[in-house]
Amino acid sequence: MTSSNRTSRLEMPTQTESSDPAIRSEIEFGLNLLRQQNLSKPLVFSPFSISLCVSLLHAASTGKTRDEIREALLRSSTDEKFEEYFSSLLKAVSDVPSGIDVNIANHVFCLKDYPIKKPYLDTVRKLYNAGATALDFSDKVKSAEVMNKFVAEATKGHITNIITPEQFEKDLVAVFTNALYFKADWSAKFEAPHTRKRDFFMSTESKRSIDFMHQGLGMKLYSENDQFEMLRMAYRGTCTSYEESSFAMNIFLPKTRCGLKDAIFTLTAASLQDLLTNTNREYCTVRIPKWKIETNINLNDALRATGIKLAFDIDNEEFRQLAENKHGVSEIAHSAMIEMDEEGTTASACTRIRLLGGGHPPPKIIDFVADHPFLFVLTKDLHPIFMGIYC
């Protein structure tokens, strides 16, 4: 694919482009997946990891199957723009300053001697830096060990088991895998001695006592609309200074107490994007939970709901970019974890696809107390990298 200096509507956006349609597609994809989950318990997932893994599937497909994948992930795009966009996004998220640790690994594990086309492997290596390993899937234990070791190393031990020997079906020919690791310190850390127990209200009838981290009065990026207050907490950009990076944790606290579920189903990608973009520096005090969330989800039904349907047809003939045989996706599974403490954030994710066959007046002070269920989105230049709810 040839490069061009000409600006296109799907090139990597900057943080000032408030209405970028590609970022809106990313957010919409994430929200669509979120709405398919159980919103009564804490969860986390990475729309970025899922998109990269499904991009490996996009490169393998043709025809209507390819169209469905492209439209679900990046609406009104072309195949060329789709590849250009996610290849560029991969590079952008990987390009981090000293002090932030990001590792992204894409890999295709394929059945030994299966006729996977070399142009496909060349394409995913060029676009997504994806490696490939041929394995004897009949040795189920060894094959599972190789894949799990790959993910464990890529996520620095946070995710260690993405496939079991029992999941190597007779007709399994390929396993597409993305592993993602993120670790960063807050630009303004929370002081551990200020962490206190406080009530968190899961609903209007129930509450529990948990650790809340606290920051005193300071300037924070803040926005609000009729539904949500949003607070952005930046991560430090270097090891030696307090310069902020472009990575940030954004917390969306519903204005209606314990109204997260209803708000998520009426929240639009455009309004979330506006909240992320149209921020002001405000004087804020901050109290948020100290948390760790781990989630394992099957994405088959959720991705069907986004419009990716033909890929799950076992007799699909539109994976000709991979090989000439009929293929179908058996399962798309996702594991993710996120831990927030006084120092910063650590997060990991893995996606696996099994393929068969201020001013002078007194300042306004915002007391941001996240003591009821909220949405969170970890972003890189507004791109949603991790998303979830705390409840």
Secondary structure, 3 states (H helix, E strand, C coil): CCCCCCCCCCCCCCCCCCCCHHHHHHHHHHHHHHHCCCCCCCEEECHHHHHHHHHHHHHHCCHHHHHHHHHHHCCCCCHHHHHHHHHHHHHHHHCCCCCCEEEEEEEEEEECCCCCCHHHHHHHHHHHCEEEEEECCCCHHHHHHHHHHHHHHHCCCCCCCCCCHHHCCCCCCEEEEEEEEEEEEECCCCCHHHCEEEEEECCCCCEEEEEEEEEEEEEEEEEECCCEEEEEEEEECCCCCCCEEEEEEEEEEECCCCCHHHHHHHCCHHHHHHHHHCCEEEEEEEEEECEEEEEEEECHHHHHHHCCCHHHCCCECCCCCCCCCCECEEEEEEEEEEEECCCEEEEEEEEEEEECCCCCCCCCEEEEECCCCEEEEEEECCEEEEEEEEC
